[in-house]
Amino acid sequence: MGVGDAGDRVMARRPARNRAPSTLPPISFELISTDEALRDVVAELTGQPSYALDTEFHREKTYYPRVALVQIAWPGERLVLIDPLAVDIAPLAAALDGDGLAVLHASDQDLEVLDLTCHTIPRRLFDTQIAAGFLGMATPSLTSVYEREIGIRLPKADRLTDWLRRPLTDDQLQYAASDVAYLLEVHDRLAAQLDERGRLQWALDECEHARARQRNQRDPNDAWRRIKEARSLRGTARSVARAVAGWRERRAAELDLPVRYIMPDLAIVSIAQRPPKTIKALKEIRGLDDRHLKPDIAQRLLDAITAAQEEEPPVNDDGPPPELDRELRPAVTLVSAWVSQLARDLEIDTALLATRADIEALLRRDADARLSTGWRAELVGEPIRNLVSGEAALAFAGGGHLTLEKRSGVPLSPAMQDPPATDG
């Protein structure tokens, strides 16, 4: 249908769940490309109880993600596509800071984009990917959730599409609109199922954890930790790696270019292992050439390398966690098998329930172990503690299932014996 007047918007009929997926009908939307139109959108959106949001962006050739489109839908059959190349989207902050519930799918990178462009993120978040994980879907795509919940098949995405091109094609606009057209209905369906199973608060807590996670705070002094080969360096070599990686990070941010455009990882490690003393020697480093090092830039980098050799090497506190006690190591594999089965029986994404790292953190008694608090502590943490303390044992049950039992033979985990029913 393309772009239509506000009074002409008629959203497509929404099919019932569990039907065979149907092709998505044309979606009506309004393209926002003026400051006045955006102000009207913000004014209306700010009073909404909920809204669906998505972004399209590129970051292949830049240090910071460059937003190309913002899609928002809210009750009352409103759907807008905001063009950030034509209008400053910073005023959206007023709506994001409001009381409305923002519904997104796989929200992490979208939140990063909003934080950069609007200097804020939604105060309340419902991530449909996280929510679906508490109903048995393992890190599902938006397409999978749409098909399962409302029986609609999204148009196939072209992963190479250029969202910064103008004008955008009708296919691009329809694809972008489809990402949010039914997201509020998906939220309602997922929330109802979670509430019925007593898991809604679990999902909301996980969404808040995702929302509150820090973003856009990459400390240049920590950039060396993201280079695998640099983490194994020692002494002066590590100091130089930290200095050069930090220099590269700051330079990339300054020019808004990917760090690999400034200098490859290989060059950083090579410099750290054999620090050059002259610009000529610097340019002979494998992976570097005149494209990377103009004369003034080369001297600044050489100065950083020289200064780093007089510094104390950084502590590599990003290394592997302390090893488990030898006596507990066999328990990890066994408990992991039980957790995987529990996740299947309860229809919860295993990554949400407990990862192997979570199990090891619990057994090490880490202060921030995820299985020590909240719903995970009761469902998984306490049974594991009972197992390793000798108060319980794992045994094979009918059908090859593992069951966690007290020494007396009384099942320790009732949920394992009678998993909640599903609604299909």
C-alpha positions in Angstrom: 0.0 0.0 0.0 3.0 2.3 0.5 2.6 5.7 2.1 -0.9 6.8 2.9 -2.7 9.7 4.7 -3.3 9.2 8.4 -7.0 8.9 7.8 -6.6 6.2 5.2 -4.5 3.7 7.3 -6.2 0.3 7.6 -4.0 -2.4 9.1 -4.2 -5.9 7.7 -6.4 -8.4 9.4 -4.6 -10.5 11.9 -5.0 -14.3 11.5 -5.6 -16.7 14.3 -2.7 -18.5 15.8 -1.9 -22.1 14.8 -3.1 -21.7 11.2 -0.6 -22.4 8.4 1.5 -19.3 8.0 0.0 -16.9 5.5 1.7 -14.3 3.3 1.7 -10.9 4.9 -0.8 -8.5 3.2 0.3 -5.0 2.3 0.8 -2.8 5.4 -0.3 0.8 5.7 2.2 3.3 7.2 3.1 6.9 7.4 6.6 8.1 6.4 7.9 10.7 8.8 10.5 13.0 7.2 9.8 16.5 8.7 10.4 17.9 12.2 6.7 18.9 12.5 5.5 15.4 11.7 7.9 13.9 14.2 6.7 16.3 16.9 3.2 15.1 16.3 4.3 11.5 16.5 6.1 12.1 19.8 3.1 13.9 21.2 0.8 11.1 20.4 3.2 8.3 21.3 4.1 9.7 24.7 0.6 9.0 26.1 0.4 5.4 24.8 0.5 2.4 27.2 2.7 0.5 24.8 4.4 0.7 21.5 6.4 -1.6 19.1 9.8 -0.4 18.0 12.5 -1.5 15.6 15.4 0.1 13.8 17.4 -0.5 10.7 21.1 0.5 10.7 24.5 -0.1 9.3 27.8 -0.3 11.0 30.0 -2.2 8.5 31.9 0.9 7.5 31.6 3.0 10.7 32.7 2.8 14.3 29.3 3.8 15.6 26.1 2.2 14.2 24.4 4.6 11.7 20.6 4.5 12.0 18.8 4.5 8.7 15.2 4.0 9.7 13.0 3.8 12.9 9.8 1.9 12.9 7.1 2.4 15.5 3.6 1.1 15.9 1.1 1.8 18.7 -2.6 1.1 19.5 -5.1 2.8 17.2 -3.7 1.3 14.1 -0.8 3.7 13.9 2.4 2.7 12.2 5.1 5.2 11.3 8.5 4.9 9.6 10.8 7.7 10.7 13.6 8.7 8.3 16.7 9.7 10.4 18.4 10.9 7.2 15.7 13.6 6.8 14.9 14.5 10.4 16.8 14.5 13.8 15.2 11.7 15.9 16.6 13.0 19.2 13.1 14.3 20.2 12.0 10.6 20.4 13.7 10.7 23.8 10.5 12.2 25.3 8.5 9.2 24.4 11.3 6.7 25.3 11.5 8.3 28.8 7.7 8.0 29.2 5.7 5.3 31.0 4.8 3.3 27.8 6.0 -0.2 27.5 8.5 -0.6 24.6 8.1 -3.9 22.8 11.1 -4.9 20.7 12.5 -8.2 19.4 16.2 -9.0 20.0 16.5 -5.5 21.4 20.2 -5.2 22.3 21.5 -3.5 19.2 18.4 -1.4 18.8 18.9 -0.1 22.3 22.5 0.8 21.4 21.3 2.8 18.4 18.7 4.6 20.5 21.2 5.4 23.2 23.5 6.9 20.6 20.9 8.9 18.7 18.4 9.9 21.5 20.8 9.7 24.4 18.3 7.5 26.3 16.6 4.1 26.0 13.0 3.0 26.9 12.2 3.1 30.6 10.3 -0.2 30.2 11.1 -3.0 27.9 9.4 -6.2 26.7 11.7 -8.2 24.5 9.7 -10.8 22.5 12.8 -12.9 21.9 13.5 -13.2 25.6 9.8 -13.8 26.3 9.6 -16.6 23.7 12.6 -18.2 25.3 10.5 -18.8 28.5 8.0 -20.6 26.3 10.5 -23.0 24.8 11.8 -21.2 21.7 15.6 -21.1 21.6 16.8 -17.6 20.6 14.0 -17.4 18.0 14.0 -15.0 15.0 11.1 -12.5 14.7 9.9 -14.6 11.7 9.7 -17.7 13.9 7.8 -15.9 16.6 5.3 -14.4 14.1 4.7 -17.7 12.5 4.1 -19.5 15.8 2.0 -16.9 17.5 -0.1 -15.3 14.7 0.4 -17.5 11.7 2.0 -14.9 9.5 5.1 -15.3 7.4 7.3 -12.2 7.2 8.8 -11.2 3.8 12.3 -12.5 3.4 15.0 -10.1 4.3 17.8 -9.1 2.0 20.8 -9.0 4.3 22.7 -6.9 1.8 20.0 -4.3 1.4 21.2 -0.7 1.7 19.0 1.0 4.2 20.9 4.3 3.7 19.9 4.5 0.1 17.3 7.0 -0.8 14.6 6.7 -1.9 13.9 3.4 -0.2 12.0 0.9 -2.4 8.4 -0.2 -1.6 9.8 -3.6 -0.8 12.2 -2.1 1.8 9.4 0.0 3.3 7.0 -2.9 3.5 9.7 -5.2 5.1 10.5 -2.5 7.7 6.9 -1.9 8.5 6.3 -5.7 8.9 8.8 -5.8 11.8 6.5 -3.9 14.0 3.0 -4.3 12.5 2.0 -7.2 14.7 4.5 -7.0 17.5 2.0 -5.6 20.0 -0.3 -8.6 19.3 2.7 -10.9 19.7 3.4 -9.2 23.1 -0.2 -9.8 24.2 -0.1 -13.5 23.3 3.3 -14.1 24.8 2.4 -12.2 28.0 -0.8 -14.2 28.4 0.9 -17.5 28.1 3.7 -16.5 30.4 1.1 -15.3 33.0 -0.7 -18.6 32.7 2.4 -20.5 33.4 3.5 -18.2 36.2 6.6 -17.0 34.3 5.6 -13.5 33.3 7.7 -11.9 36.1 10.7 -14.1 35.2 10.5 -12.7 31.6 10.1 -9.1 32.8 13.1 -9.4 35.2 15.2 -10.8 32.3 14.0 -8.0 30.0 15.0 -5.4 32.7 18.4 -7.0 33.0 18.8 -6.7 29.2 17.6 -3.1 29.3 19.9 -2.0 32.1 23.0 -3.5 30.5 25.7 -0.9 29.8 26.3 0.0 26.2 28.5 2.5 24.3 31.1 2.6 27.0 34.0 0.9 25.4 37.0 2.0 27.4 40.0 2.3 25.0 42.3 1.1 27.8 40.4 -2.2 27.7 40.5 -2.6 23.9 43.5 -5.0 24.1 41.3 -7.5 25.9 39.2 -8.1 22.8 42.3 -9.3 20.9 42.8 -13.0 21.7 46.5 -13.1 21.0 47.1 -10.0 23.1 45.6 -11.5 26.2 48.4 -14.1 26.3 51.2 -11.5 26.2 53.3 -10.7 29.3 55.2 -7.8 30.8 56.2 -5.0 28.5 54.6 -6.6 25.5 51.2 -6.4 27.2 51.8 -2.8 28.1 52.5 -2.0 24.4 49.5 -4.0 23.3 47.3 -2.0 25.6 48.7 1.3 24.4 48.4 0.5 20.7 45.0 -1.0 20.9 43.8 2.0 22.9 45.3 4.4 20.4 43.5 2.5 17.6 40.2 2.6 19.5 40.4 6.3 20.0 41.4 6.9 16.4 38.5 4.8 15.1 36.0 6.7 17.3 37.5 10.0 16.2 37.2 9.1 12.5 34.0 7.0 12.9 35.6 4.1 11.2 35.8 0.4 12.1 38.9 -0.4 14.1 40.1 -2.8 11.4 40.3 0.1 9.0 42.7 1.8 11.4 45.0 -1.1 12.0 44.5 -4.9 12.0 44.8 -7.0 15.1 47.9 -8.8 13.7 49.8 -5.5 13.6 49.0 -4.7 17.2 50.4 -8.1 18.3 53.4 -7.7 16.1 54.2 -4.3 17.5 53.8 -5.5 21.0 56.2 -8.4 20.5 58.9 -6.3 18.8 58.3 -2.6 19.5 59.7 -0.5 16.7 61.9 2.5 17.5 61.6 4.4 14.2 58.8 5.3 11.8 60.6 3.2 9.1 60.6 0.2 11.4 56.9 0.8 12.3 55.9 0.8 8.6 57.7 -2.5 8.1 55.3 -4.2 10.6 53.3 -6.9 9.0 49.8 -5.6 8.3 50.7 -1.9 8.1 51.3 0.3 5.1 51.0 3.9 4.1 47.2 3.6 4.1 47.3 3.2 7.9 50.2 5.5 8.8 50.5 9.0 7.4 53.6 10.8 8.8 52.0 12.7 11.6 49.9 9.7 12.6 52.9 7.4 12.6 54.8 9.7 15.0 51.9 9.9 17.4 51.7 6.1 17.4 55.4 5.7 17.9 55.3 8.1 20.9 52.5 6.0 22.4 54.6 2.8 21.9 57.7 4.4 23.5 55.8 5.6 26.5 54.1 2.3 27.0 57.4 0.5 27.5 57.9 2.5 30.7 54.5 1.6 32.2 53.5 -1.2 34.5 51.7 -4.0 32.4 48.0 -4.2 33.0 46.5 -7.1 35.0 44.7 -9.6 32.8 41.6 -9.9 35.0 39.7 -10.9 31.9 41.1 -14.3 31.8 39.4 -17.6 32.5 37.6 -17.9 35.9 39.3 -19.9 38.7 39.1 -23.6 38.1 36.6 -25.7 40.0 37.8 -28.0 42.7 38.8 -31.3 41.2 36.1 -33.1 43.1 33.3 -31.0 41.6 34.4 -31.2 37.9 32.6 -34.4 37.2 29.4 -32.9 38.5 29.3 -30.2 35.8 28.7 -32.5 32.9 26.1 -34.5 34.8 24.3 -31.4 36.0 24.4 -29.9 32.5 22.6 -33.0 31.2 20.0 -32.6 33.9 19.5 -28.9 33.2 19.1 -29.5 29.5 16.4 -32.1 30.2 14.7 -29.8 32.7 14.7 -27.0 30.1 13.1 -29.3 27.5 10.5 -30.5 30.0 9.6 -27.1 31.3 9.8 -25.6 27.8 12.4 -22.9 28.6 15.4 -22.0 26.5 18.4 -23.7 28.1 20.4 -20.5 27.8 17.8 -18.7 29.9 17.6 -21.4 32.4 21.2 -22.1 33.1 24.4 -22.3 31.0 27.4 -24.4 31.8 29.1 -21.2 32.9 26.2 -20.6 35.3 26.6 -24.0 36.8 30.3 -23.6 37.3 29.8 -20.1 38.9 27.4 -21.6 41.3 29.7 -24.4 42.3 32.6 -22.0 42.7 30.3 -19.9 45.0 30.8 -16.8 42.9 29.1 -13.8 44.5 27.3 -12.9 41.3 26.3 -16.4 40.3 23.1 -16.2 38.3 21.7 -19.4 39.9 22.0 -18.0 43.4 19.1 -15.5 43.1 15.6 -15.2 42.0 13.5 -17.9 40.3 16.6 -19.7 39.1 17.8 -20.3 42.6 14.7 -22.2 43.5 14.3 -24.0 40.2 17.9 -24.9 39.6 20.3 -23.6 42.1 19.0 -25.3 45.2 18.6 -28.7 43.6 22.2 -28.5 42.3 23.5 -27.6 45.8 21.6 -30.6 47.2 23.2 -32.8 44.6 26.8 -31.7 45.3 26.3 -31.8 49.0 25.3 -35.4 48.9 21.7 -34.8 50.0 20.4 -35.8 46.5 21.4 -38.0 43.6 20.6 -38.2 39.9 19.1 -41.4 38.7 17.6 -42.7 35.4 13.9 -42.7 35.3 11.4 -44.1 32.7 12.1 -43.2 29.1 15.7 -42.5 29.8 15.0 -39.4 31.8 17.2 -38.2 34.6 15.5 -37.5 37.9 16.9 -35.6 40.9 16.0 -37.4 44.1 16.7 -37.1 47.7 18.6 -40.0 49.3 15.2 -41.3 50.6 14.0 -41.6 47.0 11.5 -38.7 47.2 11.8 -36.5 44.1 13.6 -33.3 44.8 12.3 -31.4 41.7 8.5 -31.8 41.3 8.7 -29.8 38.1 10.7 -32.6 36.6 8.1 -35.2 37.3 5.1 -33.2 36.1 6.2 -30.5 33.6 3.6 -27.7 32.9 1.2 -28.3 30.1 1.5 -26.2 27.0 -1.1 -24.7 24.8 0.4 -26.1 21.7 
